[in-house]
Amino acid sequence: MEKVKRTGLQNDIAKVLVSEEELRSKVKELGRVLSGEYRGKDPIFVCVMKGSVHFFSDLVREFDDYCEVDFLSCSSYGDGTVNTGVVRINKDLDMNIMGRHVIIVEDIMDSGVTLDHLTKLLAAREPESLKVVTLLDKPERRRCAIQPDYCGFIVPDEFVVGYGLDYAQLYRNLPFVGVLKPELVEK
């Protein structure tokens, strides 16, 4: 696949869906909710890399009790815009989650294929509880019967980038979530 035609990072964005300020506010809110629900439970926050790194690090800093963190990397998109339906685990957890409260932190839930696969994989390891928090949700694209337990924003079925989300590994460093100009997205 050819890399994105570079017209300038900000110029490639058709519109901002979620501003930097809205992101900060929502992450604080989710942090308060999770802190209340998991107080005294020493949960393990699992970052689904790479896209969730920004959200994950901000969210964990808002959690005001003891917790541990681990990282998992998987792929189902490659550099394209369509989920292949095949989930590959590139980096598995380092920690044993048996009997622990586990919170999977994801950047976006759209088809649900990746999270459906991950939740089944992790549930088989017998955690005490397993919940999913996603920054963004595109429910109209769902292909699996999975829903997030906690959600930041419901977004329309448009190709979004920024705040960790990418297109061909670019745009992760934008401080907001925006819609990429359609002419830049290869179908």
C-alpha positions, 0 to 999 in steps of 0.5 A: 500500500502506498503511504498517505500523500502528505499535505501537512498533518492538520491539513489532512483532517476533514473535521475534528470529532473530539477535541483535546479538551473533550478527551481530557474531560472524558478520561478524567470522568472514566478514571473517577468511575473506574476508581470508584468501582475498583477501589481496593481490588488492585486491577490490572489495566491491559493496554491494547497497543499501539492505538490505545497507548495515549488513552491508556496512559492518561486513563491510568494516571486518573485511576487513584488507587493501586493497580498494575499494568500490562500490554498486549499487541494484536493486529487485524487491520494491517495498514488498511481500513478494513478489518481482515477478520483474522486477529493475530497476537503479536505480544501477549501479556506478561502477567498471570491474570488468574483470579484478578480484576482485568480492565482491557483498554482499547482505543476504538471498538468498531466491528468488535472482531478484535475485542471479541477474540481478546475477551475470549482469550483472556476469559479462558485464563480465569480472571476474577472479572474482565471488563472493556473500556473503549475511548470510541465506539462505532456500534453500527459497524459491530459484527460480534455480540460484544459491547464495551462496559465503559465507553468514552464517545460514540462516533459515526462510521467515518475513518478517524485518526489522532490520539493514538489512532492511525492510518498507515501508522501516521496521525497517532500524535494528533492531540484530538480525534479527527476524520481523515479526508476521504481522498487520503484513505485508500479503499 
